[in-house]
Amino acid sequence: MTFHRVFLTLLVLFCAGTLHAAEQDPLEGADLGGEAIFDDRALINGYTEKYANESKEILLAMIGDDSLGAYKMAAAIRIFKQRFAEEVFKADKPPILKTLIRRLRSTDSAFVQVEIMHTLVVVDRYQYFDSMVPALIQKMDHYNKVVSALAFENLQDILKGSYRTRQARIVFNTLRKVFFLSRKRLSQVDVPDQQLKQKLTILRWSVKVLGTQALKNLPKEVLGLL
């Protein structure tokens, strides 16, 4: 191969690589040594702003799209939740819930999962509180701090202004199991870390609703941290 042909080949390869880079969404975090360049929360917030004015139909189509990336999916679900979930008519609930459940079952993204769990409760609190709230409590222990924080924020939104004893008991019993399983570690804690602080905040809400008699059902390691 002549020098001229080699030069043309390299030029074509360079241009193809440049074009591919130019076509990539600038919000998508490139992978570098196993870590995303962009912060997870910043990415989701960026797409949330990008999709803020999309219609309900477009958002549902995005949620149903198997090829949509996790950050985009989480943002689309969040916007649907914020703008439309509380206004879903009874007749419209079955197909919307089916779409959300299908996505929950098929995704392996914790970001998408916590947004769907919250959205299901907003759309139909009576049907999904019992299953989704304990699942969100479990997500507060996720190794990814953004996932943990999002689960906590979503729980706070679900529980604000709620004083139903039955729902408080579900929260209390879930946390009670978590604390009993981790009481050995808790006995060595002097200053709670962020995740433990979050769980204690949710626990205090449940005790406020149930009454202080509920405290006798907690491990002693927790009582010293309240």
FENGINOR-V534150 format. One record per backbone hydrogen bond with DSSP energy under -0.5 kcal/mol. NH is the residue of the N-H (numbers start at 1). CO is the residue of the C=O. Records with the same first field share a line. If there is no record, write none. Layout:
NH = CO, CO
//
This chain:
6 = 2
7 = 3
8 = 4
9 = 5
10 = 6
11 = 7
12 = 8
13 = 9
14 = 10
15 = 11
16 = 12
17 = 13
18 = 14
19 = 15
20 = 16
21 = 17
22 = 18
23 = 19
24 = 20, 21
28 = 25
32 = 35
35 = 32
37 = 30
43 = 39
44 = 40
45 = 41
46 = 42
47 = 43
48 = 44
49 = 45
50 = 46
51 = 47
52 = 49
54 = 51
59 = 55
60 = 56
61 = 57
62 = 58
63 = 59
64 = 60
65 = 62
66 = 64
68 = 65
73 = 69
74 = 70
75 = 71
76 = 72
77 = 73
78 = 74
79 = 75
80 = 76
81 = 77
82 = 78
83 = 79
84 = 80
85 = 80
87 = 84
88 = 85
92 = 89
93 = 89, 90
94 = 90
96 = 92
97 = 93
98 = 94
99 = 95
100 = 96
101 = 97
102 = 98
103 = 99
104 = 100
105 = 101
106 = 102
107 = 103
110 = 108
113 = 109
114 = 110
115 = 111
116 = 112
117 = 113
118 = 114
119 = 115
120 = 116
121 = 117
122 = 118
123 = 119
124 = 120
128 = 124
129 = 125
132 = 128
133 = 129
135 = 131
136 = 132
137 = 133
138 = 134
139 = 135
140 = 136, 137
141 = 138
142 = 139
145 = 143
148 = 144
149 = 145
150 = 146
151 = 147
152 = 148
153 = 149
154 = 150
155 = 151
156 = 152
157 = 153
158 = 154
159 = 155
160 = 156
162 = 159
168 = 164
169 = 165
170 = 166
171 = 167
172 = 168
173 = 169
174 = 170
175 = 171
176 = 172
177 = 173
178 = 174
179 = 175
180 = 176
181 = 177
182 = 178
183 = 180
186 = 182
187 = 183
188 = 185
189 = 186
192 = 190
197 = 193
198 = 194
199 = 195
200 = 196
201 = 197
202 = 198
203 = 199
204 = 200
205 = 201
206 = 202
207 = 203
208 = 204
209 = 205
210 = 206
211 = 207
214 = 211
215 = 212
216 = 213
217 = 214
218 = 215
222 = 219
223 = 219
224 = 220
225 = 222
226 = 222, 223
//
